[in-house]
Amino acid sequence: MDKSPDPAWQAKQMRPLVPEAVFNRYAHQETVRADRISYRSDGLAINGFALFPRAATNPPPVILYAHGGVAKWGRITFFDILELFRLAERGYVVIASALRGEGGSEGRPNLGAGDRQDMLNLIPLASELGEVDTKRIGLWGFSRGGGLGYRVLAATDTIRSAVLVGASADLVTNPRRAEFDKHVYRGIVDNYLADPDEALRALSAAYWPEKIAANTEILLVHGASDDRVQVTNSLTMAAHLSQLNRRYELLIPESGSHTLIEHQHRVREAIDRWFDRSLAPTKL
């Protein structure tokens, strides 16, 4: 963690969030079994992780995790893995995809149909990983993974519950649009060169909220001071979901950053409450 250029993510700040005894429990896989996985998606070998609670007596529910960042910035971080351990220890099978072209997965990064398919293919994969309850599936997405989460929810109604943190919902009017146009979107967004605005609308849930599965409960979490993905993304989606009479909640920690690391305890509690209520894991 000390290699992080952001002091908020270095070891001194992490230790209170992951005490040594907890870290050692994860490191020795005492309560959770963690496996590296590889699965097929559009003929590509996609890497990822699957974590299983050791003490589950009944088939546990599943949480799919969609990471942040994209292309050379897209990765499942070390802190992500610690949080996946934490959720697995609470009684969930947690599955995370590195997505194509990222984390050693085959193919080229694709901010479009490709990454959506990589996430959707985790659903049938879950039933192949052993005794799991595929009628109780949740989705947790952060940043780019939150925006991807919206698109997954528009493509399937099998996700019972979702938590979307710092999720992008409008790439068209993003204040950082020029920066991303130059450094990110070219080559990884479907049909971008033909019609940039239309290509970005296809990735932006704010333009098609009615497509999101009506049976999925959604918790939106966004830092009020997020300088990477403006909080208006989640405020706009909350307004749409309210107008559509969908089941959702909105949590906006005051002065919260994009990562919400300074509110991690509060965010954890909200995520745990949301998934525990909607997916009801077996208590270990």
C-alpha positions in Angstrom: 0.0 0.0 0.0 2.9 2.3 0.6 3.6 2.4 -3.1 0.4 4.3 -3.7 1.0 7.9 -4.7 -2.1 8.9 -2.7 -1.2 9.1 1.0 -4.8 8.2 1.9 -4.2 4.7 0.6 -0.9 4.0 2.4 -0.4 1.5 5.2 -0.7 4.0 8.0 -4.2 4.9 7.0 -5.2 1.3 6.1 -4.3 -0.3 9.4 -7.3 1.0 11.3 -9.6 -0.3 8.5 -7.9 -3.7 8.4 -6.4 -4.5 11.8 -3.5 -6.9 11.9 -5.4 -9.8 13.3 -8.0 -9.4 10.6 -5.4 -9.1 7.9 -3.6 -12.3 9.2 -6.9 -14.1 9.2 -7.4 -13.2 5.5 -3.8 -13.9 4.6 -4.0 -17.5 6.0 -7.5 -18.0 4.5 -8.8 -19.2 7.9 -12.4 -18.2 7.3 -12.4 -17.7 3.5 -11.0 -19.7 0.6 -9.8 -17.4 -2.2 -9.2 -18.8 -5.7 -7.9 -17.2 -8.8 -10.2 -18.1 -11.7 -10.2 -17.9 -15.5 -13.4 -18.2 -17.5 -14.5 -17.8 -21.1 -16.2 -14.7 -22.5 -16.7 -14.2 -26.2 -14.0 -16.8 -26.7 -11.5 -14.9 -24.5 -9.9 -16.2 -21.3 -10.9 -13.7 -18.6 -9.1 -13.7 -15.2 -10.7 -13.0 -11.8 -11.1 -14.1 -8.2 -13.7 -16.2 -6.4 -13.9 -16.2 -2.6 -15.9 -18.7 -0.6 -16.9 -18.6 3.1 -15.5 -21.7 4.7 -18.2 -22.2 7.4 -21.3 -21.9 5.2 -23.8 -24.7 5.9 -26.3 -23.8 3.2 -25.7 -22.6 -0.3 -24.6 -18.9 0.1 -25.8 -16.0 -2.0 -23.5 -14.4 -4.5 -22.1 -10.9 -4.9 -20.5 -9.9 -8.3 -17.8 -7.2 -8.1 -17.1 -4.7 -10.9 -13.9 -2.8 -10.3 -13.0 0.8 -11.1 -10.6 2.3 -13.6 -10.3 1.3 -17.3 -7.6 0.0 -19.7 -4.1 0.6 -18.1 -5.8 2.2 -15.1 -8.3 -0.7 -14.7 -7.5 -3.2 -12.0 -8.7 -5.0 -8.9 -6.7 -3.3 -6.2 -5.2 -4.9 -3.1 -7.7 -3.0 -1.0 -10.5 -4.3 -3.2 -9.3 -7.9 -2.4 -9.4 -7.1 1.3 -13.0 -5.9 1.0 -13.9 -9.0 -1.0 -12.5 -11.1 1.8 -14.6 -9.1 4.3 -17.8 -9.8 2.4 -17.0 -13.4 1.9 -16.4 -13.8 5.6 -19.9 -12.4 6.2 -21.4 -15.4 4.3 -21.3 -14.5 0.6 -19.6 -16.1 -2.4 -17.9 -13.1 -4.0 -16.8 -13.2 -7.7 -14.7 -10.4 -9.3 -13.8 -10.1 -13.0 -10.6 -8.5 -14.1 -12.4 -7.7 -17.4 -11.0 -8.2 -20.9 -7.6 -6.6 -21.7 -7.0 -5.9 -18.0 -5.4 -7.9 -15.2 -3.8 -10.3 -17.6 -7.1 -11.2 -19.3 -7.1 -11.8 -23.0 -8.4 -9.3 -25.5 -8.4 -5.6 -25.7 -10.0 -3.3 -23.0 -13.6 -2.6 -24.1 -15.8 0.0 -22.3 -19.0 -1.2 -23.9 -20.5 -4.6 -24.9 -17.3 -6.4 -24.0 -17.0 -5.5 -20.3 -20.8 -5.9 -19.9 -20.6 -9.5 -21.4 -17.6 -10.3 -19.1 -19.8 -9.4 -16.1 -22.9 -11.1 -17.4 -20.9 -14.3 -17.9 -20.2 -14.4 -14.1 -23.8 -15.3 -13.6 -23.7 -18.8 -15.2 -20.2 -19.2 -13.9 -21.4 -18.9 -10.3 -23.5 -22.0 -10.6 -20.4 -23.9 -11.8 -18.3 -23.0 -8.7 -20.0 -25.3 -6.3 -23.0 -25.0 -3.9 -24.3 -21.4 -4.3 -27.7 -19.9 -4.3 -28.0 -18.3 -7.8 -31.5 -17.0 -6.9 -29.8 -14.5 -4.5 -27.3 -12.6 -6.6 -26.1 -9.1 -5.8 -23.8 -6.7 -7.6 -21.3 -4.2 -6.2 -19.7 -1.7 -8.6 -17.3 1.1 -8.0 -16.7 4.1 -10.3 -16.4 2.7 -13.8 -17.7 -0.5 -12.3 -20.7 1.3 -11.1 -21.5 2.6 -14.5 -21.0 -0.9 -15.8 -23.3 -2.1 -13.1 -26.2 0.0 -14.6 -25.6 -1.6 -17.9 -25.6 -5.1 -16.4 -28.9 -4.3 -14.7 -30.3 -3.2 -18.0 -29.3 -6.5 -19.6 -30.6 -8.9 -16.9 -33.3 -9.1 -14.2 -31.4 -11.9 -12.3 -29.7 -9.4 -10.0 -31.7 -9.0 -6.8 -29.7 -6.2 -5.2 -27.0 -3.7 -6.3 -24.7 -1.3 -4.6 -23.2 1.3 -6.9 -20.5 3.5 -5.4 -19.3 6.7 -7.2 -21.0 5.4 -10.3 -20.7 7.3 -13.6 -24.1 7.8 -15.2 -23.5 10.6 -17.7 -20.3 10.4 -19.8 -21.7 12.9 -22.3 -21.7 16.0 -20.1 -18.8 14.9 -17.9 -16.7 18.0 -17.0 -13.6 15.8 -17.7 -15.0 14.8 -21.2 -12.1 16.5 -23.2 -9.5 14.7 -21.1 -11.2 11.3 -21.5 -11.9 11.9 -25.2 -8.1 12.4 -25.7 -6.7 9.7 -23.4 -9.3 7.0 -22.8 -12.3 6.6 -25.1 -10.6 6.2 -28.5 -10.2 2.5 -29.3 -12.1 1.2 -26.2 -15.6 2.6 -26.6 -17.9 0.9 -29.2 -18.7 3.0 -32.3 -16.9 6.0 -30.7 -15.3 7.3 -33.9 -18.6 7.2 -35.8 -20.6 9.2 -33.3 -18.9 10.0 -30.0 -22.0 11.5 -28.3 -24.2 8.5 -29.2 -21.5 6.1 -28.2 -21.2 7.7 -24.8 -25.0 7.9 -24.3 -25.1 4.1 -24.8 -22.8 3.8 -21.7 -24.7 6.4 -19.7 -27.7 5.2 -17.6 -29.0 8.8 -17.2 -30.2 8.5 -20.8 -32.1 5.2 -20.4 -33.0 4.7 -16.7 -36.3 2.9 -17.7 -34.2 0.0 -19.0 -32.8 -0.9 -15.6 -34.5 -4.1 -14.2 -37.5 -3.1 -12.1 -37.0 -5.9 -9.6 -33.5 -4.9 -8.6 -33.1 -2.9 -5.4 -30.3 -0.3 -5.7 -28.2 1.5 -3.1 -26.4 4.6 -4.6 -23.4 5.8 -2.6 -21.5 8.9 -3.7 -19.1 11.4 -2.0 -20.4 14.9 -2.0 -17.0 16.2 -2.9 -16.1 13.6 -5.5 -13.7 15.3 -7.9 -13.5 12.4 -10.4 -17.2 11.5 -10.9 -19.5 14.3 -9.9 -22.1 13.6 -7.3 -24.7 14.9 -9.8 -24.4 11.5 -11.5 -26.0 9.7 -8.6 -28.4 12.6 -7.8 -29.7 12.4 -11.4 -30.1 8.6 -11.2 -31.9 8.9 -7.8 -34.4 11.3 -9.4 -35.0 8.9 -12.3 -35.4 5.9 -10.1 -37.8 7.8 -7.9 -39.9 8.9 -10.9 -39.9 5.3 -12.1 -41.1 4.1 -8.7 -38.1 1.9 -8.2 -36.7 0.6 -4.9 -33.5 2.5 -4.1 -31.7 4.5 -1.4 -29.2 7.3 -1.7 -26.3 7.9 0.6 -24.1 11.0 0.1 -21.4 11.4 2.8 -20.6 15.1 3.3 -17.1 16.0 2.1 -16.7 12.5 0.7 -14.1 11.9 -1.9 -14.3 9.6 -4.9 -13.0 6.6 -3.0 -14.8 7.5 0.2 -11.9 6.2 2.2 -12.4 8.8 4.9 -16.0 7.4 5.4 -15.1 3.8 5.0 -16.7 2.6 8.2 -20.0 4.3 7.3 -19.9 3.0 3.8 -19.2 -0.5 4.9 -22.1 -0.4 7.3 -24.4 0.8 4.6 -23.2 -1.9 2.1 -23.5 -4.7 4.7 -27.0 -3.6 5.8 -28.2 -3.4 2.2 -26.9 -6.8 1.1 -27.8 -8.5 4.4 -31.4 -7.3 4.1 -31.9 -8.2 0.4 -29.7 -11.3 0.1 -29.9 -12.7 3.7 -26.7 -14.7 3.9 -26.4 -17.6 6.3 -24.9 -16.3 9.5 -21.5 -17.9 10.1 
